[in-house]
Every structure is written in C-alpha cells, then in structure tokens.
C-alpha cells in the first residue's frame, strides 16, 4: 500500500503519541523522552513498549480516555481501531506495508 506523506505523518504522530502516553502511564521504559516524528528516535524503547502494549490492548482505550482533546475524532477513530487488530509495519521510503491480523 502506498501512502501519501500526509498519511505517513499522521500514522507516526498517532504512533509516537500512543507509545509515549502508554509508557508515561505504565512506566515500561524509565526516562523515555517524548518522541517527535521527523527527529531521530531510538528504536529500542518503541520495541519494548510495543511488546507490552500488544499484550495489553485495553491500554489503547485508556490512552484515548486520558488524552482528552489532544486528537481529532478521525485520529481517535484510527487509534481505537488499533485495539482490534495487530499491525506489523515495514517502512521503506514512502511506503508502509502492513499486514492486519484479526487479534480475536
């Protein structure tokens, strides 16, 4: 699937926000600096938070409740849908390949 730069930016805005918010609440990685898409970010903290997050998908709903008006309704809808599916992403230039597997 080919995504526009706008869609890629949106994905990483949401992903960075989710990973940071979940880590802030559940303290998976100590001293995890808030990630900003477009700036260099170490992968290791994302990997650790992601592993724990996928075992606790209810945290996505908690994150949405805690985030208040930080996201638009469309963005909140995207984030909410991530609780129903398991995503694997491979980023290459402007392409994010994803496989969506039903988590049920």
C-alpha positions, 0 to 999 in steps of 0.5 A, a space after each residue: 500500500 502506498 501512502 501519501 506523506 500526509 498519511 505517513 505523518 499522521 500514522 507516526 504522530 498517532 504512533 509516537 503519541 500512543 507509545 509515549 502516553 502508554 509508557 508515561 502511564 505504565 512506566 515500561 521504559 524509565 526516562 523515555 523522552 517524548 518522541 517527535 516524528 521527523 527527529 531521530 528516535 531510538 528504536 529500542 524503547 518503541 520495541 519494548 513498549 510495543 511488546 507490552 502494549 500488544 499484550 495489553 490492548 485495553 491500554 489503547 482505550 485508556 490512552 484515548 480516555 486520558 488524552 482528552 482533546 489532544 486528537 481529532 475524532 478521525 485520529 481517535 477513530 484510527 487509534 481505537 481501531 488499533 485495539 482490534 487488530 495487530 499491525 506489523 509495519 515495514 517502512 521503506 521510503 514512502 511506503 508502509 506495508 502492513 499486514 492486519 491480523 484479526 487479534 480475536 
